[in-house]
Amino acid sequence: IVDNTLLEQLAEKNNNLKLLTNKLPKLRTELSESINNIVLKYRDEINKILKKLNTNFTIGFDDLKFNTAEPSCDLLLKINNKQIKQNNRITDIYETETIGNALSEGDKTALAFAFFIAKMQNDDKLQEKIIIFDDPMCSLDKNRKSETINQIINFIDKTSSILVLSHDSYFLEKILNKFESAKTKVLGILHN
């Protein structure tokens, strides 16, 4: 004896599976477009910040992978319009120019800072956050120090609080002079 209810449920589940399977290509295309838009937005914002920091390089992203458990992409770096490859193999570190060995410490600091600023600029809950800048001046030249100060100042009215830590008293004085706010508090730690 065959139970018609079970057969009907099986047919319904089969129809649902076919509908979902038919939607999958469209959903993958929409996801791909969405990821591309986000990546392009971040790339453009990071490159604007890098330009303000007077770097001679730009970044891009390649090989977007979103079908895996963890979405990922490869970082592309152009120095003076020459593309530098991302290569994580130990044997190639000294043989070719890679992202790891093509940037100075100041360039690496500027790149990390640009990524951080771009992320903060796109945070919907920024007003609820406390931003901590931990010695952002490390290895930066005068122009980059000045632009770093400007980038930090841009967050004054956009966050709950900003905490700036540094060993550079000149930098801290410049930041303090630009804040000019009744809400500004200064804590200095002196070590004898």
The 8 nearest C-alpha neighbors of each residue, nearest first, counted from 0:
[[1, 2, 3, 5, 6, 4, 7, 9],
 [2, 0, 3, 6, 5, 4, 7, 9],
 [1, 3, 4, 5, 0, 6, 7, 8],
 [4, 2, 6, 5, 7, 1, 8, 0],
 [5, 3, 7, 6, 2, 8, 9, 1],
 [6, 4, 8, 7, 3, 2, 9, 1],
 [5, 7, 3, 9, 4, 8, 10, 2],
 [8, 6, 10, 4, 9, 5, 3, 11],
 [9, 7, 11, 5, 10, 6, 12, 4],
 [8, 10, 6, 12, 7, 11, 13, 5],
 [11, 9, 13, 7, 8, 12, 6, 14],
 [12, 10, 8, 14, 13, 9, 7, 15],
 [13, 11, 15, 9, 14, 10, 8, 16],
 [12, 14, 10, 16, 11, 15, 9, 17],
 [15, 13, 11, 17, 16, 12, 10, 18],
 [16, 14, 12, 18, 17, 13, 19, 11],
 [15, 17, 13, 19, 14, 18, 20, 12],
 [16, 18, 20, 14, 15, 19, 21, 13],
 [19, 17, 15, 21, 16, 20, 14, 22],
 [18, 20, 22, 16, 21, 17, 15, 23],
 [19, 21, 17, 23, 22, 18, 16, 24],
 [20, 22, 18, 19, 23, 17, 24, 25],
 [23, 21, 19, 20, 25, 24, 26, 18],
 [22, 24, 26, 20, 25, 21, 27, 19],
 [25, 23, 27, 26, 22, 28, 21, 20],
 [26, 24, 28, 27, 23, 22, 29, 21],
 [25, 27, 29, 23, 28, 24, 30, 22],
 [28, 26, 30, 24, 25, 29, 31, 23],
 [27, 29, 31, 25, 26, 30, 32, 24],
 [30, 28, 26, 32, 31, 27, 33, 25],
 [31, 29, 33, 27, 28, 32, 26, 34],
 [30, 32, 28, 34, 29, 33, 27, 35],
 [33, 31, 35, 29, 30, 34, 36, 28],
 [32, 34, 30, 36, 35, 31, 29, 37],
 [33, 35, 37, 31, 36, 32, 38, 30],
 [34, 36, 32, 38, 33, 37, 39, 31],
 [37, 35, 33, 39, 34, 38, 40, 32],
 [38, 36, 40, 34, 35, 39, 41, 33],
 [37, 39, 35, 41, 40, 36, 42, 34],
 [40, 38, 42, 36, 41, 37, 35, 43],
 [39, 41, 37, 43, 38, 42, 36, 44],
 [42, 40, 44, 38, 43, 39, 45, 37],
 [43, 41, 39, 45, 40, 44, 59, 38],
 [42, 44, 46, 40, 41, 45, 39, 47],
 [43, 45, 47, 41, 46, 42, 117, 40],
 [44, 46, 42, 48, 113, 47, 43, 117],
 [45, 47, 49, 43, 48, 44, 57, 50],
 [48, 46, 44, 50, 49, 45, 43, 51],
 [47, 49, 51, 45, 50, 46, 113, 52],
 [50, 48, 46, 52, 51, 47, 54, 45],
 [49, 51, 53, 47, 52, 48, 54, 46],
 [52, 50, 48, 53, 49, 47, 146, 54],
 [51, 53, 143, 49, 50, 54, 146, 48],
 [54, 52, 50, 51, 49, 55, 143, 142],
 [55, 53, 56, 52, 49, 50, 106, 51],
 [54, 56, 79, 78, 53, 57, 50, 49],
 [55, 57, 78, 77, 54, 79, 76, 58],
 [58, 56, 77, 46, 76, 78, 59, 49],
 [59, 57, 76, 75, 77, 46, 42, 56],
 [58, 60, 75, 74, 42, 76, 61, 57],
 [59, 61, 74, 75, 73, 72, 58, 62],
 [62, 60, 73, 63, 72, 74, 75, 59],
 [61, 63, 72, 73, 64, 60, 71, 74],
 [64, 62, 72, 61, 71, 65, 73, 60],
 [65, 63, 71, 70, 66, 72, 62, 67],
 [64, 66, 70, 67, 63, 71, 69, 31],
 [65, 67, 64, 68, 70, 69, 27, 63],
 [68, 66, 69, 65, 70, 64, 71, 63],
 [67, 69, 70, 66, 65, 71, 64, 63],
 [70, 68, 67, 71, 65, 66, 64, 72],
 [71, 69, 65, 64, 67, 68, 66, 72],
 [72, 70, 64, 63, 69, 65, 73, 62],
 [71, 73, 63, 62, 61, 64, 60, 74],
 [72, 74, 61, 60, 62, 75, 71, 63],
 [73, 75, 60, 59, 61, 72, 76, 85],
 [76, 74, 59, 60, 58, 73, 84, 61],
 [75, 77, 58, 83, 82, 57, 59, 78],
 [76, 78, 82, 81, 80, 56, 57, 83],
 [77, 79, 56, 81, 80, 55, 82, 76],
 [78, 80, 81, 55, 56, 77, 82, 57],
 [81, 79, 77, 78, 82, 56, 57, 55],
 [82, 80, 77, 78, 79, 83, 76, 56],
 [83, 81, 77, 76, 80, 84, 78, 75],
 [84, 82, 76, 97, 77, 98, 81, 96],
 [85, 83, 97, 86, 98, 82, 75, 76],
 [86, 84, 98, 97, 87, 74, 83, 75],
 [85, 87, 88, 84, 97, 91, 98, 92],
 [86, 88, 89, 85, 92, 91, 99, 97],
 [87, 89, 90, 91, 86, 92, 85, 97],
 [88, 90, 91, 92, 87, 86, 93, 94],
 [89, 91, 88, 92, 93, 94, 87, 86],
 [92, 90, 94, 89, 93, 88, 95, 86],
 [93, 91, 89, 90, 94, 95, 97, 88],
 [94, 92, 91, 95, 90, 96, 100, 89],
 [93, 95, 91, 92, 96, 90, 97, 89],
 [96, 94, 93, 91, 97, 92, 100, 84],
 [95, 97, 101, 100, 83, 98, 94, 84],
 [98, 96, 84, 99, 100, 83, 85, 101],
 [97, 99, 101, 85, 100, 83, 84, 102],
 [98, 100, 97, 101, 102, 92, 85, 96],
 [99, 101, 97, 98, 102, 96, 92, 103],
 [102, 100, 98, 97, 96, 99, 103, 83],
 [103, 101, 106, 100, 107, 104, 98, 99],
 [102, 104, 106, 105, 107, 101, 100, 108],
 [103, 105, 107, 106, 138, 108, 102, 139],
 [106, 104, 138, 139, 108, 103, 107, 109],
 [107, 105, 109, 103, 108, 104, 102, 110],
 [106, 108, 104, 110, 109, 105, 102, 111],
 [107, 109, 105, 111, 106, 110, 112, 104],
 [108, 110, 106, 112, 107, 111, 113, 105],
 [111, 109, 107, 113, 112, 108, 106, 114],
 [110, 112, 114, 108, 113, 109, 107, 115],
 [111, 113, 109, 115, 110, 114, 108, 116],
 [112, 114, 110, 116, 45, 115, 111, 48],
 [115, 113, 111, 117, 112, 116, 45, 118],
 [114, 116, 112, 118, 113, 117, 111, 119],
 [117, 115, 119, 113, 118, 114, 120, 112],
 [118, 116, 120, 114, 119, 115, 45, 44],
 [117, 119, 115, 121, 116, 120, 114, 122],
 [120, 118, 116, 122, 121, 117, 115, 125],
 [119, 121, 117, 118, 122, 116, 125, 123],
 [122, 120, 118, 119, 123, 117, 125, 41],
 [121, 123, 119, 125, 124, 120, 118, 126],
 [124, 122, 125, 121, 126, 120, 119, 127],
 [125, 123, 122, 126, 127, 128, 158, 121],
 [124, 126, 128, 122, 127, 158, 123, 157],
 [127, 125, 158, 159, 157, 124, 128, 123],
 [126, 128, 159, 125, 124, 158, 129, 160],
 [129, 127, 125, 159, 126, 158, 130, 160],
 [128, 130, 160, 159, 161, 158, 131, 127],
 [131, 129, 161, 162, 128, 160, 132, 158],
 [130, 132, 162, 163, 161, 133, 129, 164],
 [131, 133, 163, 164, 135, 162, 134, 130],
 [134, 132, 164, 135, 131, 163, 165, 162],
 [133, 135, 165, 164, 136, 137, 132, 166],
 [134, 136, 133, 137, 132, 165, 112, 147],
 [137, 135, 134, 139, 144, 138, 165, 147],
 [136, 138, 139, 135, 134, 108, 105, 104],
 [139, 137, 105, 104, 136, 140, 108, 106],
 [140, 138, 105, 136, 137, 143, 144, 141],
 [139, 141, 143, 142, 144, 138, 105, 136],
 [142, 140, 144, 143, 145, 139, 146, 136],
 [143, 141, 145, 144, 140, 146, 52, 53],
 [142, 144, 52, 146, 145, 140, 141, 139],
 [145, 143, 147, 141, 142, 146, 139, 136],
 [144, 146, 142, 148, 143, 147, 141, 149],
 [145, 147, 149, 143, 148, 144, 52, 150],
 [148, 146, 144, 150, 149, 145, 143, 151],
 [147, 149, 151, 145, 146, 150, 152, 174],
 [150, 148, 146, 152, 147, 151, 153, 145],
 [149, 151, 147, 153, 152, 148, 146, 154],
 [150, 152, 148, 153, 149, 154, 147, 155],
 [151, 153, 149, 154, 155, 150, 148, 178],
 [154, 152, 150, 151, 155, 149, 156, 157],
 [153, 155, 157, 152, 151, 156, 158, 150],
 [156, 154, 152, 157, 153, 158, 161, 151],
 [157, 155, 154, 158, 153, 159, 126, 152],
 [156, 158, 154, 126, 155, 125, 159, 153],
 [159, 157, 126, 160, 125, 128, 156, 127],
 [158, 160, 126, 127, 128, 129, 157, 161],
 [161, 159, 129, 158, 130, 162, 128, 155],
 [160, 162, 130, 129, 131, 163, 158, 155],
 [161, 163, 131, 130, 132, 164, 160, 129],
 [164, 162, 132, 131, 133, 161, 165, 134],
 [165, 163, 133, 134, 132, 162, 166, 131],
 [164, 166, 134, 167, 133, 163, 171, 135],
 [165, 167, 168, 134, 164, 171, 170, 136],
 [166, 168, 165, 170, 169, 171, 136, 134],
 [169, 167, 171, 170, 172, 166, 165, 173],
 [170, 168, 172, 167, 171, 173, 174, 166],
 [169, 171, 173, 167, 168, 172, 174, 136],
 [170, 172, 168, 174, 173, 169, 175, 167],
 [171, 173, 175, 169, 170, 174, 168, 176],
 [174, 172, 170, 176, 171, 175, 169, 177],
 [175, 173, 171, 177, 172, 176, 170, 148],
 [176, 174, 172, 178, 177, 173, 171, 179],
 [177, 175, 173, 174, 178, 179, 172, 171],
 [176, 178, 174, 175, 179, 173, 152, 148],
 [177, 179, 175, 180, 176, 174, 152, 183],
 [180, 178, 177, 176, 175, 181, 183, 182],
 [181, 179, 182, 183, 178, 177, 184, 175],
 [180, 182, 183, 179, 184, 178, 185, 175],
 [181, 183, 180, 184, 179, 178, 160, 185],
 [184, 182, 180, 181, 185, 178, 179, 175],
 [185, 183, 182, 186, 181, 180, 175, 162],
 [186, 184, 187, 183, 175, 171, 162, 163],
 [187, 185, 188, 184, 164, 189, 163, 183],
 [186, 188, 189, 185, 168, 164, 171, 190],
 [187, 189, 190, 186, 166, 191, 185, 164],
 [190, 188, 187, 191, 186, 166, 168, 165],
 [189, 191, 188, 187, 166, 168, 186, 165],
 [190, 189, 188, 187, 166, 168, 167, 186]]
